[in-house]
Amino acid sequence: MPVETDTEVREILGKHTVAVVGCSSTPGKDAHEIPKYLQAHGYEIIPVNPTAEEVFGRPAYDSLSEVETDIEIVDVFRPSAEVAGIIDEALARDDVEVIWLQLGIHDEDAVARAEAAGLRVVQDRCMKPEHKRLIATA
């Protein structure tokens, strides 16, 4: 069952290494502004974007499988049709603990696979407002 309570979301927001799949190098896009906010609040952002060389002064990886450091959260800014492949890549790693699907991104079958493998899944929430609401104001 996806993460639903504020207590669970607060605990997840206590993790600090976030691979952002679909992280954009274009200011103004949500996939740029949200990870930028998270980075400014102490999160280690690992950009995953095959069309960018770097984002936020960090090298951008083509895929999750190419990321060489440990990942705690995979934050997804890609269309719902790509979620299954992203979750497959996350499941192939042994370090990912959480899949965070941004607002409007859904794939119930892929989410069920992730949860069956022991990953926690957040759906239809955005890390920035959740951080502002649960952490920044705490």
TAKAZI-V459210 format. One record per backbone hydrogen bond with DSSP energy under -0.5 kcal/mol. CO is the residue of the C=O (numbers start at 1). NH is the residue of the N-H. E is the energy in kcal/mol with one decimal. If there is no record, write none. Layout:
# TAKAZI-V459210
((CO | NH | E) (CO | NH | E))
This chain:
# TAKAZI-V459210
((5 | 9 | -2.4) (6 | 10 | -2.9) (7 | 11 | -2.0) (8 | 12 | -2.3) (9 | 13 | -2.5) (10 | 14 | -0.5) (11 | 14 | -1.1) (12 | 15 | -2.0) (16 | 18 | -0.7) (16 | 44 | -3.5) (17 | 19 | -0.5) (17 | 72 | -1.7) (17 | 73 | -2.4) (18 | 20 | -0.6) (18 | 46 | -3.0) (19 | 21 | -0.8) (19 | 75 | -2.7) (20 | 22 | -0.6) (20 | 23 | -1.5) (20 | 48 | -2.4) (21 | 77 | -2.9) (25 | 27 | -0.8) (26 | 29 | -1.8) (29 | 32 | -2.0) (29 | 33 | -3.0) (30 | 34 | -2.3) (31 | 24 | -1.8) (32 | 36 | -1.9) (33 | 37 | -2.2) (34 | 38 | -2.4) (35 | 39 | -2.8) (36 | 40 | -2.2) (37 | 41 | -0.9) (38 | 41 | -0.8) (38 | 43 | -2.3) (39 | 42 | -1.7) (43 | 45 | -0.8) (44 | 18 | -2.9) (45 | 47 | -0.6) (46 | 20 | -2.2) (47 | 49 | -0.6) (47 | 61 | -2.6) (48 | 22 | -3.2) (48 | 23 | -0.8) (49 | 52 | -1.6) (53 | 60 | -2.4) (55 | 58 | -1.7) (58 | 55 | -2.4) (61 | 49 | -2.1) (63 | 66 | -1.0) (64 | 67 | -1.3) (72 | 97 | -2.2) (72 | 98 | -2.0) (73 | 19 | -2.8) (73 | 75 | -0.6) (74 | 76 | -0.6) (74 | 100 | -3.4) (75 | 21 | -2.2) (75 | 77 | -0.6) (76 | 102 | -1.6) (79 | 82 | -2.2) (80 | 83 | -1.6) (82 | 86 | -1.9) (83 | 87 | -3.0) (84 | 88 | -2.3) (85 | 89 | -2.1) (86 | 90 | -2.3) (87 | 91 | -2.8) (88 | 92 | -1.3) (89 | 93 | -0.5) (90 | 93 | -1.2) (97 | 120 | -2.5) (98 | 74 | -2.6) (98 | 100 | -0.5) (99 | 101 | -0.6) (99 | 122 | -2.7) (100 | 76 | -3.0) (100 | 102 | -0.6) (101 | 125 | -1.1) (102 | 105 | -2.0) (102 | 124 | -0.6) (104 | 106 | -0.6) (107 | 111 | -2.6) (108 | 112 | -2.4) (109 | 113 | -2.0) (110 | 114 | -2.4) (111 | 115 | -2.8) (112 | 116 | -2.4) (113 | 117 | -1.4) (114 | 119 | -2.4) (115 | 118 | -1.6) (120 | 99 | -2.7) (121 | 3 | -3.3) (122 | 101 | -3.4) (126 | 130 | -1.8) (127 | 131 | -2.7) (128 | 132 | -2.7) (129 | 133 | -2.4) (130 | 134 | -2.7) (131 | 135 | -2.6) (131 | 136 | -2.5) (132 | 137 | -0.7) (135 | 138 | -1.2))
